Amino acid sequence: MSAGELCLTSLKQAVEKATFFTSDSRLTDDCTIFVALSGSNVDGHDFVHDALNKDVVACITQKDVGIEDPRIIKCEDTSKAHRLLAKLFREKFQGKVIAVGGSNGKTSTKDFLYTLLAKKFSVIKTLHSQNGYLGIPATFERLRPGLDCAVIEVGIDGPGDMQSHLDIVKPDIGILTSIGTEHLRQLKNLEGVFEEESKLVEFCASNGGPSFVPANDPFLSKLSKQKNVTLCPDDPLEIDSRFHLEQIQGIARRNASLAITCALKVGMSLDEILTQLPSLKLPEGRGALNRVSGQEYVVEDFYNANLSSMTAATTQAAIKAKDLNLPLYFVLGDMLDLGDESEKSHQTLLESLKPTPYQHLILVGKNMAKAQESVKLSKVTLFDSHKELQLEISKLIKKPYFTLFKGSRGMKLELALEELKGSNQRAL
């Protein structure tokens, strides 16, 4: 038997005896499998001795820890063993697993759905945006007997990622939020994104499970031909006239609609959902409207930046600023990881702003600067990075204001926002 086969056999035997697995030695007990992951700051191998003293079922290692114990299972790569354990415990799990994928809006949809289901069921969700190679098995560490369901966010970076995640998650129910210009360096174009994301719906259909997609997404609406696919409206009011969501605006209402439709399918009633609607909130940094002080409002969205999400955000910000009768400011950072589509996407975004009555447009990054050379918008200030912007932002954005901050995570626009908020506090 090879080392890999021996590791797999030993892991399966351990899973039969264990209640859960963890990479945090503080959570171990006599029903636990401990996985010694090696991180940049902490090495789990340093805690193997502590885990063994807590009578764990097994410890998974890839290094020699200087201890002879039959409960130590040596594998070539503990991160791969971690994913394998997630797969084995998923197969053992008796509850429902709901996977949420798509280019934009995964986190808000996942959070909305979790909030709804928590009214009636015992449920866990992906924390923050742990939706990739390491994050998905980390979420499955929290599977426990007696849980009704798990809401799992699934993110992709390139071809093959969705299938790799599906091999672990094996969802009973799927949600796809949108198809947009994400990770085009590997996925090439919108057709490539659609091909990869749609594997989630195909998996659920092949296993007789339902899926939910927006009716008005030009790509996802094609999936209505698949088995058990429900097309969801853009607004919860189209589901039930009582479903007012004053705290949720713009494209996020479509995400709420997806969550509500799925919750109904899982077994919640309209009245149960109605009582939970006031609790639905956008995650921090993902498009929530925040009042800074007096007549100052900020929309901050620092995570998923591509042409579709940027255009939706700027459109909604213009509508809201007009409703509030406030001067509109944009602080827009580069959209990263767009590959060959980057130059065109940045130019298209700036072209879309020409009819928008903004007070001032602040662009951050080399891609935005290059696009501005072609589009030549008025009332524009350019910055190479957030560091330069931080020094000037309080001079450029004047009270009262309605300001949208949006860009890819790597642009760190939140640091400029902190400076703007700080200047407001200092002025009081």
Sine and cosine of phi, psi and omega as CSV:
sin_phi,cos_phi,sin_psi,cos_psi,sin_omega,cos_omega
0.00,0.00,0.76,-0.65,0.00,-1.00
-0.94,0.34,0.23,-0.97,0.01,-1.00
-0.87,0.48,-0.63,0.77,0.01,-1.00
-0.91,0.42,-0.67,0.74,0.02,-1.00
-0.92,0.39,-0.61,0.79,0.02,-1.00
-0.91,0.42,-0.67,0.74,0.05,-1.00
-0.87,0.49,-0.73,0.68,-0.01,-1.00
-0.88,0.48,-0.71,0.70,0.01,-1.00
-0.88,0.48,-0.69,0.73,0.00,-1.00
-0.92,0.40,-0.63,0.77,0.02,-1.00
-0.90,0.43,-0.68,0.73,0.02,-1.00
-0.88,0.48,-0.65,0.76,0.01,-1.00
-0.91,0.42,-0.64,0.77,0.02,-1.00
-0.92,0.39,-0.64,0.77,-0.01,-1.00
-0.88,0.47,-0.57,0.82,0.04,-1.00
-0.87,0.50,-0.51,0.86,-0.06,-1.00
-1.00,-0.07,-0.38,0.93,-0.16,-0.99
-1.00,-0.08,0.41,-0.91,0.07,-1.00
-1.00,-0.03,-0.58,0.81,0.03,-1.00
-0.37,-0.93,0.13,-0.99,0.06,-1.00
-0.81,-0.58,0.37,-0.93,-0.04,-1.00
-0.42,-0.91,0.45,-0.89,0.13,-0.99
-0.96,-0.27,0.13,0.99,0.03,-1.00
-0.93,-0.36,0.95,-0.30,-0.09,-1.00
-0.89,0.46,-0.35,0.94,0.01,-1.00
-0.94,0.35,-0.32,0.95,-0.05,-1.00
-0.99,-0.13,0.05,1.00,-0.11,-0.99
-0.98,0.22,0.49,-0.87,0.14,-0.99
-0.46,-0.89,-0.24,-0.97,-0.10,-0.99
-0.98,0.22,0.07,1.00,0.06,-1.00
-0.92,-0.40,0.26,0.97,-0.23,-0.97
-0.91,-0.41,0.53,-0.85,0.27,-0.96
-0.97,-0.26,0.81,-0.59,0.01,-1.00
-0.98,-0.20,0.78,-0.63,0.03,-1.00
-0.95,-0.30,0.85,-0.52,-0.02,-1.00
-1.00,0.05,1.00,0.01,0.03,-1.00
-1.00,0.08,0.59,-0.81,0.02,-1.00
-0.98,-0.22,0.94,-0.33,0.02,-1.00
-0.97,-0.23,0.01,-1.00,-0.02,-1.00
-0.95,0.32,-0.45,0.89,-0.03,-1.00
-0.93,-0.36,-0.52,0.86,-0.07,-1.00
-0.74,-0.67,0.67,-0.74,0.06,-1.00
-0.93,-0.36,0.90,-0.44,-0.04,-1.00
-0.86,0.51,-0.36,0.93,0.01,-1.00
-0.90,0.44,-0.38,0.92,0.03,-1.00
-0.94,0.34,-0.20,0.98,-0.09,-1.00
-0.90,-0.44,0.17,0.99,0.00,-1.00
-0.89,0.46,-0.67,0.74,0.00,-1.00
-0.86,0.50,-0.70,0.71,0.02,-1.00
-0.88,0.48,-0.66,0.75,-0.01,-1.00
-0.91,0.42,-0.68,0.73,0.02,-1.00
-0.89,0.46,-0.58,0.81,0.03,-1.00
-0.92,0.38,-0.30,0.96,0.05,-1.00
-1.00,-0.08,0.21,0.98,0.08,-1.00
0.89,0.45,0.64,0.77,0.03,-1.00
-0.88,0.47,0.37,-0.93,0.06,-1.00
-0.91,0.41,-0.68,0.74,-0.02,-1.00
-0.34,-0.94,0.40,-0.92,0.15,-0.99
-0.85,-0.52,0.78,-0.63,0.00,-1.00
-0.98,-0.18,0.86,-0.52,-0.04,-1.00
-0.77,-0.64,0.31,-0.95,0.16,-0.99
-0.83,-0.56,-0.09,1.00,0.02,-1.00
-0.89,-0.45,0.33,-0.94,0.14,-0.99
-0.98,0.22,0.87,-0.49,-0.03,-1.00
-0.98,-0.21,0.14,0.99,0.07,-1.00
0.95,0.31,0.39,0.92,-0.02,-1.00
-0.78,-0.63,0.72,-0.69,0.12,-0.99
-0.99,-0.16,0.92,-0.39,-0.01,-1.00
-0.43,-0.90,0.75,-0.66,-0.04,-1.00
-0.91,0.42,-0.26,0.97,-0.01,-1.00
-0.99,0.12,-0.14,0.99,0.04,-1.00
-0.99,0.12,0.84,-0.54,0.05,-1.00
-0.94,-0.34,0.90,-0.43,-0.05,-1.00
-1.00,-0.01,0.81,-0.58,0.04,-1.00
-0.81,-0.58,0.34,-0.94,-0.02,-1.00
-0.93,0.37,-0.57,0.82,-0.10,-1.00
-0.56,-0.83,0.92,-0.38,-0.05,-1.00
-0.94,0.33,-0.41,0.91,0.05,-1.00
-0.93,0.37,-0.60,0.80,0.08,-1.00
-0.94,0.35,-0.63,0.78,0.06,-1.00
-0.90,0.44,-0.58,0.82,0.04,-1.00
-0.87,0.49,-0.72,0.70,0.03,-1.00
-0.92,0.40,-0.60,0.80,0.02,-1.00
-0.92,0.40,-0.64,0.77,0.07,-1.00
-0.89,0.45,-0.64,0.77,0.06,-1.00
-0.85,0.52,-0.68,0.74,0.02,-1.00
-0.90,0.44,-0.69,0.73,-0.03,-1.00
-0.93,0.37,-0.65,0.76,0.03,-1.00
-0.95,0.30,-0.50,0.87,0.11,-0.99
-0.88,0.47,-0.68,0.73,0.00,-1.00
-0.90,0.43,-0.45,0.89,0.00,-1.00
-0.99,0.12,-0.36,0.93,-0.10,-0.99
-0.94,0.34,0.73,-0.68,-0.05,-1.00
-1.00,-0.08,-0.22,0.97,-0.03,-1.00
-1.00,0.10,-0.10,-0.99,0.02,-1.00
-1.00,0.02,0.60,-0.80,0.12,-0.99
-0.89,-0.45,0.82,-0.57,0.01,-1.00
-0.92,-0.39,0.85,-0.53,0.00,-1.00
-0.98,-0.22,0.72,-0.70,0.01,-1.00
-0.89,-0.46,0.90,-0.43,0.04,-1.00
-0.83,-0.55,-0.06,-1.00,0.01,-1.00
0.79,-0.62,0.24,-0.97,-0.07,-1.00
-0.97,0.25,-0.69,0.73,-0.03,-1.00
-0.75,-0.66,0.53,-0.85,0.15,-0.99
1.00,0.05,0.15,0.99,-0.01,-1.00
-0.88,0.47,-0.74,0.68,-0.11,-0.99
-0.92,0.39,-0.69,0.73,0.01,-1.00
-0.92,0.40,-0.65,0.76,0.03,-1.00
-0.89,0.45,-0.70,0.72,0.03,-1.00
-0.87,0.49,-0.69,0.72,-0.01,-1.00
-0.93,0.37,-0.65,0.76,0.05,-1.00
-0.87,0.50,-0.74,0.68,-0.05,-1.00
-0.90,0.44,-0.69,0.72,0.03,-1.00
-0.85,0.53,-0.72,0.70,-0.02,-1.00
-0.88,0.48,-0.65,0.76,0.03,-1.00
-0.91,0.42,-0.77,0.63,-0.09,-1.00
-0.92,0.39,-0.50,0.87,-0.04,-1.00
-0.90,0.44,-0.30,0.96,0.06,-1.00
-0.90,0.44,-0.54,0.84,-0.16,-0.99
-0.84,-0.54,-0.44,0.90,-0.16,-0.99
-0.85,-0.53,0.31,-0.95,0.19,-0.98
-1.00,0.06,0.90,-0.44,-0.20,-0.98
-0.60,-0.80,0.54,-0.84,0.17,-0.98
-0.87,-0.49,0.26,-0.96,0.03,-1.00
-0.63,-0.78,0.29,-0.96,0.17,-0.99
-0.88,0.48,0.76,-0.65,0.04,-1.00
-1.00,0.09,0.68,-0.73,0.02,-1.00
0.81,0.59,-0.82,-0.57,0.02,-1.00
-0.84,-0.54,0.70,0.71,0.01,-1.00
-0.99,0.17,0.94,0.34,-0.18,-0.98
-0.91,-0.42,0.28,0.96,-0.08,-1.00
-0.87,-0.49,-0.48,-0.88,-0.13,-0.99
-0.83,0.55,-0.68,0.73,0.00,-1.00
-1.00,-0.03,-0.56,0.83,-0.12,-0.99
-0.94,0.33,-0.62,0.79,-0.03,-1.00
-0.90,0.44,-0.75,0.66,0.07,-1.00
-0.90,0.44,-0.49,0.87,0.07,-1.00
-0.89,0.46,-0.61,0.79,0.06,-1.00
-0.91,0.40,-0.64,0.77,-0.02,-1.00
-0.94,0.34,-0.24,0.97,0.14,-0.99
-0.87,0.50,-0.40,0.92,-0.09,-1.00
-1.00,-0.06,0.08,1.00,0.12,-0.99
-0.91,0.41,0.71,-0.70,0.01,-1.00
-0.65,-0.76,0.47,-0.88,0.14,-0.99
-0.85,0.53,0.67,-0.74,0.02,-1.00
0.99,-0.14,-0.26,0.97,0.10,-1.00
-0.92,0.40,0.64,-0.77,0.04,-1.00
-0.99,0.12,-0.64,0.77,-0.03,-1.00
-0.35,-0.94,0.32,-0.95,0.05,-1.00
-0.78,-0.63,0.76,-0.65,0.02,-1.00
-0.97,-0.25,0.93,-0.38,-0.17,-0.99
-0.92,-0.40,0.84,-0.54,0.10,-1.00
-0.99,0.12,0.72,-0.69,-0.06,-1.00
-0.83,-0.55,0.89,-0.45,0.01,-1.00
-0.92,-0.39,0.50,-0.87,-0.01,-1.00
-0.82,-0.57,0.45,-0.89,0.09,-1.00
-0.86,-0.51,-0.46,0.89,-0.05,-1.00
-0.35,-0.94,0.00,-1.00,0.00,-1.00
-0.85,0.52,0.68,-0.73,0.03,-1.00
1.00,-0.04,-0.26,0.97,-0.05,-1.00
-0.91,0.42,-0.70,0.72,-0.06,-1.00
-0.88,0.47,-0.70,0.71,0.00,-1.00
-0.89,0.45,-0.62,0.78,0.04,-1.00
-0.87,0.49,-0.67,0.74,0.03,-1.00
-0.94,0.34,-0.64,0.77,-0.01,-1.00
-0.89,0.45,-0.53,0.85,0.04,-1.00
-0.87,0.50,-0.46,0.89,0.04,-1.00
-1.00,-0.07,-0.78,0.63,-0.16,-0.99
-0.94,0.35,-0.64,0.77,-0.03,-1.00
0.67,0.74,0.89,0.45,-0.11,-0.99
-0.93,0.38,0.57,-0.82,0.16,-0.99
-0.99,0.12,-0.48,0.88,-0.06,-1.00
-0.67,-0.74,0.61,-0.79,0.01,-1.00
-0.82,-0.57,0.55,-0.84,0.13,-0.99
-0.75,-0.66,0.77,-0.64,0.18,-0.98
-0.89,-0.46,0.80,-0.60,-0.15,-0.99
-1.00,0.03,-0.60,0.80,-0.10,-1.00
-0.11,-0.99,0.27,-0.96,0.17,-0.98
-0.86,-0.52,0.87,-0.49,-0.02,-1.00
-0.64,-0.77,-0.05,-1.00,-0.10,-1.00
-0.99,0.16,0.95,0.30,-0.01,-1.00
-0.96,-0.27,0.63,-0.78,0.16,-0.99
0.74,0.67,0.72,0.69,-0.08,-1.00
-0.96,0.29,-0.21,0.98,0.07,-1.00
-0.85,0.52,-0.56,0.83,0.02,-1.00
-0.95,-0.30,-0.60,0.80,-0.09,-1.00
-1.00,0.04,-0.16,0.99,0.20,-0.98
0.97,0.24,-0.82,0.57,-0.10,-1.00
-0.40,-0.92,0.03,-1.00,-0.03,-1.00
-0.88,0.48,-0.57,0.82,0.03,-1.00
-0.90,0.45,-0.62,0.78,0.04,-1.00
-0.92,0.39,-0.62,0.78,0.06,-1.00
-0.89,0.45,-0.73,0.68,-0.01,-1.00
-0.87,0.49,-0.69,0.72,-0.01,-1.00
-0.86,0.51,-0.65,0.76,-0.03,-1.00
-0.96,0.27,-0.75,0.66,-0.05,-1.00
-0.90,0.43,-0.61,0.79,-0.10,-1.00
-0.93,0.38,-0.21,0.98,0.06,-1.00
-0.87,0.50,-0.46,0.89,0.05,-1.00
-0.89,0.45,-0.73,0.68,0.02,-1.00
-0.92,0.40,-0.65,0.76,0.01,-1.00
-0.88,0.48,-0.63,0.77,0.03,-1.00
-0.89,0.45,-0.75,0.66,-0.02,-1.00
-0.89,0.46,-0.67,0.74,0.00,-1.00
-0.88,0.47,-0.66,0.75,-0.04,-1.00
-0.92,0.39,-0.36,0.93,0.01,-1.00
-0.96,-0.29,0.19,0.98,0.05,-1.00
0.98,0.20,0.21,0.98,-0.02,-1.00
-1.00,-0.03,0.44,-0.90,0.00,-1.00
-0.99,0.16,0.41,-0.91,0.12,-0.99
-0.69,-0.72,0.40,-0.91,-0.05,-1.00
-0.75,-0.66,0.77,-0.64,-0.02,-1.00
-0.65,-0.76,0.40,-0.92,0.03,-1.00
-0.94,0.34,0.70,-0.71,-0.02,-1.00
-0.92,0.40,-0.47,0.88,-0.11,-0.99
-0.98,-0.18,0.13,0.99,0.12,-0.99
-0.99,0.16,0.86,-0.51,-0.11,-0.99
-0.88,0.47,-0.43,0.90,0.05,-1.00
-1.00,0.04,-0.78,0.62,-0.12,-0.99
-0.93,0.38,-0.46,0.89,0.02,-1.00
-0.89,0.46,-0.38,0.92,0.05,-1.00
-0.90,0.43,-0.39,0.92,-0.06,-1.00
-0.97,0.26,-0.04,1.00,0.01,-1.00
-0.88,0.47,-0.33,0.94,0.04,-1.00
-0.97,0.26,-0.31,0.95,0.03,-1.00
-0.95,0.30,0.39,-0.92,-0.01,-1.00
-0.92,0.39,0.71,-0.71,0.13,-0.99
0.89,0.46,0.52,0.85,0.05,-1.00
-0.99,-0.16,0.79,-0.62,0.03,-1.00
-0.96,-0.29,0.79,-0.62,0.10,-0.99
-1.00,0.05,0.82,-0.57,-0.10,-0.99
-0.97,-0.25,0.57,-0.82,0.00,-1.00
-0.95,0.30,0.23,-0.97,-0.01,-1.00
-0.98,0.20,-0.26,0.97,-0.09,-1.00
-0.69,-0.72,0.72,-0.70,0.03,-1.00
-0.85,0.53,-0.41,0.91,0.02,-1.00
-0.90,0.44,-0.39,0.92,0.05,-1.00
-0.97,0.22,-0.26,0.97,0.09,-1.00
-1.00,0.08,-0.71,0.71,0.02,-1.00
-0.43,-0.90,0.73,-0.69,-0.09,-1.00
-0.91,0.42,-0.22,0.98,0.03,-1.00
-1.00,0.07,-0.15,0.99,-0.14,-0.99
-1.00,0.09,0.92,0.39,0.08,-1.00
-0.99,0.13,0.71,-0.70,0.01,-1.00
-0.75,-0.66,0.97,0.23,-0.06,-1.00
-0.89,0.45,-0.49,0.87,-0.07,-1.00
-0.99,0.15,-0.16,0.99,-0.02,-1.00
-0.90,-0.43,0.83,-0.56,-0.08,-1.00
-0.85,-0.52,0.27,-0.96,0.17,-0.99
0.87,0.50,-0.63,-0.78,-0.09,-1.00
-0.90,0.44,-0.39,0.92,0.00,-1.00
-0.91,0.42,-0.38,0.92,0.06,-1.00
-0.92,0.40,-0.57,0.82,0.08,-1.00
-0.90,0.43,-0.64,0.77,0.03,-1.00
-0.91,0.42,-0.61,0.79,0.07,-1.00
-0.90,0.43,-0.63,0.78,0.03,-1.00
-0.88,0.47,-0.67,0.74,0.06,-1.00
-0.87,0.49,-0.71,0.71,-0.02,-1.00
-0.90,0.43,-0.67,0.74,-0.02,-1.00
-0.91,0.42,-0.71,0.70,-0.01,-1.00
-0.88,0.48,-0.65,0.76,0.04,-1.00
-0.92,0.40,-0.68,0.74,-0.01,-1.00
-0.87,0.48,-0.62,0.79,0.06,-1.00
-0.88,0.48,-0.66,0.75,0.00,-1.00
-0.91,0.41,-0.59,0.81,-0.02,-1.00
-0.94,0.33,-0.40,0.91,0.08,-1.00
0.73,-0.68,0.16,0.99,0.07,-1.00
-1.00,0.07,0.47,-0.88,0.04,-1.00
-1.00,-0.04,0.26,-0.97,0.06,-1.00
-0.86,0.51,-0.65,0.76,-0.01,-1.00
-0.92,0.39,-0.62,0.78,0.04,-1.00
-0.90,0.44,-0.64,0.76,0.04,-1.00
-0.92,0.40,-0.65,0.76,-0.01,-1.00
-0.84,0.55,-0.65,0.76,-0.01,-1.00
-0.93,0.36,-0.37,0.93,-0.03,-1.00
-1.00,-0.04,-0.27,0.96,-0.10,-0.99
-0.83,0.56,-0.63,0.78,0.02,-1.00
-0.89,0.45,-0.31,0.95,-0.03,-1.00
-1.00,0.06,-0.15,0.99,-0.01,-1.00
-0.96,0.29,0.83,-0.56,-0.01,-1.00
-0.65,-0.76,0.55,-0.83,0.08,-1.00
-0.95,0.30,0.63,-0.78,0.05,-1.00
-0.89,0.46,0.45,-0.89,0.00,-1.00
-0.85,0.53,0.71,-0.71,0.04,-1.00
0.97,0.23,0.27,0.96,-0.07,-1.00
-0.77,-0.63,0.62,0.78,0.16,-0.99
0.98,-0.21,0.16,0.99,0.03,-1.00
-0.96,0.28,0.57,-0.82,0.05,-1.00
-1.00,0.06,0.85,-0.52,-0.03,-1.00
-0.87,-0.50,0.70,-0.72,0.07,-1.00
-1.00,-0.04,0.85,-0.53,-0.03,-1.00
-0.99,0.17,-0.85,0.53,0.10,-1.00
-0.16,-0.99,0.54,-0.84,0.04,-1.00
0.79,0.61,-0.88,-0.47,-0.03,-1.00
-0.98,-0.22,0.54,0.84,-0.01,-1.00
-0.92,-0.39,0.83,-0.56,0.01,-1.00
-0.80,-0.60,0.57,-0.82,0.00,-1.00
-0.72,-0.70,0.70,-0.71,0.23,-0.97
-0.94,-0.34,0.86,-0.52,-0.06,-1.00
-0.90,-0.44,0.81,-0.58,-0.03,-1.00
-0.61,-0.79,0.99,-0.17,-0.19,-0.98
-0.92,-0.39,0.30,0.95,-0.14,-0.99
-0.91,-0.42,-0.99,0.15,-0.14,-0.99
-1.00,-0.03,0.96,-0.28,-0.01,-1.00
-0.87,-0.49,0.94,-0.35,0.16,-0.99
-0.59,-0.81,0.04,-1.00,-0.13,-0.99
-0.85,0.53,-0.69,0.73,-0.05,-1.00
-0.92,0.38,-0.71,0.71,-0.02,-1.00
-0.95,0.33,-0.58,0.81,0.03,-1.00
-0.91,0.43,-0.72,0.69,-0.02,-1.00
-0.89,0.45,-0.67,0.74,0.04,-1.00
-0.89,0.46,-0.66,0.75,-0.03,-1.00
-0.93,0.38,-0.69,0.72,-0.01,-1.00
-0.92,0.38,-0.61,0.79,0.03,-1.00
-0.89,0.46,-0.73,0.68,-0.02,-1.00
-0.92,0.39,-0.61,0.79,0.02,-1.00
-0.89,0.46,-0.65,0.76,0.02,-1.00
-0.89,0.45,-0.64,0.77,0.02,-1.00
-0.91,0.42,-0.71,0.71,-0.06,-1.00
-0.93,0.36,-0.64,0.77,0.03,-1.00
-0.88,0.47,-0.63,0.77,0.04,-1.00
-0.91,0.41,-0.66,0.75,0.03,-1.00
-0.87,0.50,-0.61,0.79,-0.03,-1.00
-1.00,0.03,-0.10,0.99,-0.03,-1.00
0.84,0.55,0.76,0.65,-0.02,-1.00
-0.84,-0.54,0.52,-0.86,0.10,-0.99
-0.88,0.47,0.67,-0.75,-0.08,-1.00
-0.98,-0.21,0.78,-0.62,0.08,-1.00
-0.86,-0.52,0.63,-0.78,0.11,-0.99
-0.90,-0.44,0.74,-0.68,0.20,-0.98
-0.87,-0.49,0.97,-0.23,-0.15,-0.99
-0.88,-0.48,0.80,-0.60,0.02,-1.00
-0.97,-0.23,0.24,-0.97,0.00,-1.00
-0.80,0.60,0.58,-0.81,0.18,-0.98
-1.00,-0.07,0.91,-0.42,-0.12,-0.99
-1.00,-0.09,0.29,-0.96,0.11,-0.99
0.90,0.44,0.60,0.80,0.02,-1.00
-0.98,-0.21,0.02,1.00,0.09,-1.00
0.84,0.54,-0.68,-0.73,-0.06,-1.00
-0.92,0.40,-0.29,0.96,-0.02,-1.00
-1.00,0.04,-0.02,1.00,-0.13,-0.99
-0.87,0.49,-0.80,0.60,-0.07,-1.00
-0.87,0.49,-0.72,0.69,0.00,-1.00
-0.90,0.45,-0.67,0.75,-0.04,-1.00
-0.90,0.43,-0.68,0.74,0.00,-1.00
-0.92,0.40,-0.64,0.77,0.04,-1.00
-0.91,0.41,-0.68,0.74,0.00,-1.00
-0.88,0.47,-0.65,0.76,0.03,-1.00
-0.87,0.49,-0.75,0.66,-0.03,-1.00
-0.92,0.40,-0.60,0.80,0.08,-1.00
-0.86,0.52,-0.62,0.78,-0.04,-1.00
-0.92,0.40,-0.31,0.95,-0.04,-1.00
-1.00,0.04,-0.14,0.99,-0.07,-1.00
-0.82,0.57,-0.69,0.72,0.00,-1.00
-0.99,0.11,0.00,1.00,-0.08,-1.00
-0.99,0.14,0.79,-0.61,-0.06,-1.00
-0.99,0.13,0.89,0.45,-0.01,-1.00
-0.99,0.12,0.45,-0.89,0.05,-1.00
-0.98,0.19,-0.66,0.75,0.00,-1.00
-0.38,-0.92,0.61,-0.79,0.02,-1.00
-0.90,-0.44,0.88,-0.48,0.00,-1.00
-0.94,-0.33,0.88,-0.48,-0.05,-1.00
-0.93,-0.37,0.70,-0.71,-0.09,-1.00
-0.81,-0.58,0.86,-0.51,0.08,-1.00
0.88,-0.48,0.36,-0.93,-0.06,-1.00
-0.93,0.37,-0.58,0.82,0.00,-1.00
-0.92,0.39,-0.66,0.75,0.04,-1.00
-0.91,0.41,-0.64,0.77,0.00,-1.00
-0.89,0.45,-0.67,0.74,0.01,-1.00
-0.91,0.43,-0.66,0.75,0.02,-1.00
-0.91,0.42,-0.62,0.78,0.01,-1.00
-0.90,0.44,-0.52,0.85,0.06,-1.00
-0.86,0.51,-0.56,0.83,-0.02,-1.00
-1.00,0.07,-0.68,0.74,-0.14,-0.99
-0.99,0.13,-0.60,0.80,0.06,-1.00
0.85,0.52,0.84,0.55,0.11,-0.99
-0.96,0.30,0.40,-0.92,0.05,-1.00
-1.00,-0.04,0.23,-0.97,0.04,-1.00
0.80,0.60,0.80,0.60,-0.06,-1.00
-0.84,-0.54,0.67,-0.75,0.17,-0.99
-0.84,-0.55,0.73,-0.69,-0.05,-1.00
-0.96,-0.29,0.61,-0.79,0.10,-0.99
-0.71,-0.71,0.59,-0.81,0.03,-1.00
-0.95,0.32,-0.58,0.81,-0.08,-1.00
-0.42,-0.91,0.11,-0.99,0.00,-1.00
-0.90,0.44,-0.46,0.89,-0.05,-1.00
-0.90,0.44,-0.71,0.71,0.05,-1.00
-0.92,0.39,-0.63,0.77,0.00,-1.00
-0.88,0.47,-0.65,0.76,-0.02,-1.00
-0.83,0.56,-0.57,0.82,-0.06,-1.00
-0.96,0.29,-0.39,0.92,-0.15,-0.99
-0.89,-0.46,-0.19,0.98,-0.23,-0.97
-0.88,0.48,-0.63,0.77,-0.04,-1.00
-0.94,0.35,-0.29,0.96,0.07,-1.00
-1.00,0.09,-0.45,0.89,-0.10,-1.00
-1.00,0.02,-0.54,0.84,-0.04,-1.00
-0.97,-0.24,0.93,-0.37,-0.11,-0.99
-0.98,-0.22,0.61,-0.80,0.07,-1.00
-0.94,0.34,0.53,-0.85,-0.22,0.97
-0.97,0.26,0.32,-0.95,-0.04,-1.00
-0.44,-0.90,0.41,-0.91,0.24,-0.97
-0.84,-0.54,0.90,-0.43,-0.14,-0.99
-0.82,-0.57,0.76,-0.66,0.14,-0.99
-0.98,-0.20,0.84,-0.54,0.17,-0.99
-0.97,-0.25,0.88,-0.48,0.03,-1.00
-0.47,-0.88,0.71,-0.70,0.05,-1.00
-0.04,-1.00,0.11,-0.99,0.03,-1.00
-0.91,0.42,0.40,-0.91,-0.08,-1.00
-0.83,0.56,-0.59,0.80,-0.05,-1.00
-0.92,0.38,-0.22,0.97,0.00,-1.00
-0.99,0.15,-0.26,0.97,0.11,-0.99
0.83,0.56,0.69,0.73,0.00,-1.00
-0.93,0.38,-0.32,0.95,0.00,-1.00
-0.88,0.47,-0.44,0.90,0.03,-1.00
-0.94,0.35,-0.59,0.81,0.08,-1.00
-0.93,0.36,-0.61,0.79,0.04,-1.00
-0.89,0.46,-0.66,0.75,0.04,-1.00
-0.86,0.51,-0.63,0.78,0.03,-1.00
-0.92,0.40,-0.65,0.76,0.02,-1.00
-0.90,0.44,-0.71,0.71,0.02,-1.00
-0.90,0.44,-0.63,0.78,0.03,-1.00
-0.89,0.46,-0.61,0.79,0.02,-1.00
-0.92,0.39,-0.55,0.83,0.08,-1.00
-0.90,0.45,-0.70,0.72,0.00,-1.00
-0.91,0.42,-0.66,0.75,-0.03,-1.00
-0.92,0.39,-0.43,0.90,-0.04,-1.00
-0.99,0.16,-0.25,0.97,-0.04,-1.00
-0.97,0.24,0.00,0.00,0.00,0.00
